[in-house]
Amino acid sequence: METLLFPLLILLLFIPIFLSGRKQRRQMQETQRLQAALEVGDVVTTTSGLRATVVDASYEDTIDLEIADGVVTTWLRAAVRDKVDTTPDDASELTGDDVIPSAPAEPTSPSLEKNTDATPTGGAASNGTAGTSTNGTAGSTDDDAQTGGTPGSRN
């Protein structure tokens, strides 16, 4: 029994390695076929994530891609990851009567305006006087008194 256990264990370890190698080889062949079959007008994505249109595919190793209006660059064919499907899937299902739902309204953010109430918004000061400065004006701070009463200025 022990003599069959070791070869069986080795066989179980090599089966996933063998299968993953086949899958990777198949993907590589498919990518090479795609790169060889590129034609003018195809929209492609490069390995760096750039989306462009093929404008010249007459060379064996390189292709010319238009990345913006009038901007053509030369790339290796191996840099093309995949071909982009330019036909929208849902466009054929929409009719003139269909209404595309709009995004929900954003919640209103809290106002940043200064509170003009006579009641101070902060907690009680350590000396027991809530919101009063040394000059005795309610709702202002010592910094306001020093800068001539302009709130928020730190000159």
Number of C-alpha atoms within 10 A of each C-alpha: 5 6 7 8 10 11 11 10 10 10 11 11 11 10 11 11 10 10 11 11 11 12 10 11 12 12 11 12 11 12 17 15 11 16 23 14 9 20 15 14 14 17 19 22 17 18 12 9 11 13 18 22 20 20 18 17 20 12 10 9 12 16 23 20 25 18 14 11 6 7 8 16 14 13 14 14 20 16 16 23 18 16 18 13 10 9 8 8 8 7 8 8 8 10 8 5 6 8 8 7 6 6 6 6 6 6 6 6 6 6 7 6 6 7 11 9 8 9 11 15 12 9 10 12 11 7 6 9 13 16 20 17 17 11 11 13 14 15 18 18 18 15 16 17 16 13 13 9 14 12 13 10 11 9 6
